[in-house]
Amino acid sequence: MVSDFEAGNYRFIPAVFQYSSGAQASAGYEIERVRFDRLLPLAEGFARIAAYIQGTGRPLTSFCACELRSPAAFTEEGFRAFNQHYVKTLAEWGIYDGSSNPVARSNVCPEIDPPSEPSFYAFSFTRPSSGASPSFVIAGGAEARGGAGSYPERIVRYRDLSPEAWREKVRFTTGEMERRLAEFGFTWTETTNVQAYTVHDIHPVIVDELVHRGATRSGLTWHFCRPPVVDLEYEMDCRRVLREVVI
């Protein structure tokens, strides 16, 4: 299922029109992750990203992943409308062709002190590298099964927060991360960072569903955020990135 995006020097796992399930740098390239010291609204963020990438001598098509923060969880219709707006810039940059989108993404909602509008938290792009170590970003995924149907039809244990349901939600999401890693031929062993997004206590399940499975080999970064769609409760992403900066 992995496809090449030659203009950006990376390959990706096709998913939906708004994002891919993951991006991996091509041979001879690595991924650099850049986190903003403060959240930047979408338009300002895109401008800063363009200036940074072009300042390194790289084309805008090297943009391969981003991490967004939104004011609150969207309805299904609101999420679709936001995504249709978001991909317009990617189309202008020669990345989104109207159907296939190679950029991996997470988009979550801080429970405390959220931004007033959708904003950038971080982004990643590819750049030449003499090293042989692979680098990749796996997109955020929550406890929603793929395929057709509305979110209520696809959410694991919809609106159920019992201890058993919570464990099943986390187990499903962790398994989805493992499936995406396997698409690139990797496991948790290669990751350098794993992030979890939820406002619920993950301690009761963290040992069995994360630690024992190897997901915390480099620790776990927990963001007190909700996933981007109403009634989703848990999201994760992971990456192997050796070059990270804050601007």
N, C-alpha and C positions, 0 to 999 in steps of 0.2 A: 504493500500500500504506500510505501515511501516514494515521494516524487522529488525531482530536482528543480531547484529554482536557480538556474545558472547565473542570472543577472545579479543575484545577491550573494553568490558563493556559499549557498547552503541548500540542504534538502529538508523536506518537511513531511509531516504526516497529515494528509488531507482530512478535513473535518467539515465545517460549515462555512457559510460565506463570510462570517465575521472574524474567524480565526482558524488557525490550524491546531492540531493537538500537540505539536512539538516541532522544534527546528534544531538541526545539527549542522555545524560548520563543515564545509567541504575540506578535503585534504589540502594542506597548505594554508589553512585559515583557522582562526580561533574566534570565539565570541567574547566580546567585552560587554560587561554590564555597567550601566551608569545610573546611579540613583540620585534623584534631586534632593537637595537639603530641605526644600520645602515643596509642597505640592504645587504643580503648575496647571492652571486650567487648560483644557484641551487645545485651543488655538495657540496659546502661548507656548505650551509644551511642544507641540509639533514644530513651531518655529525654532525653539531652542535645540530640539533634536536635530533638525536639518542643519543648523549652524554647526553643531558639534560634529556630526558625522562628516560633513563636507570639510570641516577644519582639519580632519585627520587624512584628508585626501581620498576618502571613500565615497562611492555613489550612494544616493538615497535608497537604492534598491538593496543595500546591505542591511537595512533595518529588518531585524528578524524576530523581535519579541518586545513586549511591553507589559507593564504592570500599572493598572488604573485603579483609582479610588473614586467612588460615586457617593452622592449624598444619602441615598437610601436604596433599598432593594426595589427593583423595577417590577411592574406587572409584566406579563408575557408580551403584551402589545407594546408597552413602553420600552422594553428591552430591544425589541425588533426595530423600533423607530430610532433608538439611540445608535444601534449598530449600522443602520443604513446611513446615518450621518457620519459615523466614525470612518467608514471605509472610503468615503469620498476623497480624503487626503491620500490614502494608500493608492487609490486609482491615479491620482495626479502624480504620484511618485513612481508610477510604473510598476507597482507591486501587485495590486488587486486588478484582475482582468475582467471583473464582472461576475465571475462564478467561483474561481479558485483563489484562496487567500493563504499565502504561506506563513504569515506572521503568527507566532504563538502569543497567547495573551492570558492574563488574569485580570479580573475586574471585580473588586470587592468593596464592601461598604463599611467604613469605620462606625462602630456603635457609639463611640464617644468622640466629640469634636470632629464631625464629618465635614468634608468640603462643601461649599455652597453649590458647586457644579462639578460634573465629571472632570477629573484631573489626572495628570501623570504622576506616578510615584517613581517609576524606573523604566528604562528601556535597554535593549541590547542590540548589537550590530556585529557584523563580521568584519575582521581585518586580517591581513596577511600574518602568518606566523611560521617560524622556522621549527617550532616544536612538533612532536608527533602525538602529543596527548589530545584526545578528542574533547570537544566541548559541545554542549547542547542545553536547550531549555525546554522542559516539558510544560505545556500550558496548564493553567488551572482547570481542575475538574471537580465537580461536586457529585452528590449522590443521586444523579439522574441518569437513567438508562438511555442509550442512544436509540435511534430509530424514529418512526413517526409517532404522532400523538402529542398531546399537550403536556406541560410540565406536571400537572396533577396526576396524569396517567403514567408518567415515567419516573417520578420521584420515589426512591426506595422508602417504604414505610411512611407514606405521605401523612403529614401532620401527626405523626406518632413519635413522641419523645420519651417513651418508656425506656428503661435501661437496655432491654433486648433490642429495641428498634434503633437506639443510638449506636449500639455496637455494630448492628448490621449496616447502618449508614457509613460508619467509618471504615468497616471492612470492605464494603463495596468500593469506596473512593480510593482506598489504598490499593486495591486490586486493579483499578483503572490506571493508576499511576504505573503499576508494574507492567500492565499490558502495553502502555505507551513506551515505556523504557525498552521493552522487548522488541518493539517495532524497529528500533535503532540498533538492537543487539546488545543492550545494556541491562544492568540490574542496579539495585540500590548501591552496590559496591562502588560504582563509578561516580555517584553523586557527591557534590561538595556542599550542597545546601538543600534542605527540605523546609517548606513553609506550610503551615496549617492556618486556616481561617475559620473561626467560629466564635460565638459568644457563649458556648456551652462548655462545661467542664470536661476536658478530654482525659483527665487523670484516670478514671475507672477503666479506660480501654487502651491507654497508651502502651502498656507493656505488651499485651497480647497482639494488638493490631498494628503496632508500629515498631517497637523495640525488637521483639522477637523476629520480625520479618526483615530486619536490617535497615529500616527506613531512617533510623536516627544515628547512623554511623558518624555523621558530622554534626550531630545535635539536631534540634528542631526549633525553628523560629515560629512562634505563635503570634499571629496578629489578631487582635480583638475586633474582628470584622465579620460581617455577614456575607454570604455569597450574593451574587447580583440579582437573583430572582426570588420573589416572595415564596416562602415555604421551603426553600433550600436551607440547610442548616450547617453543612460542613463542606469545606473545599480544601484542596491541597494543590501544590505544584512543587517541582523540584528542578535542579539544574546541575550541570558540571561546568563551571566557569572559573577560570584561574585568574582572570584579570577583572577586577571590580573597582570602581571609583565612585566618589560622591562629589557632586558639583552644586 
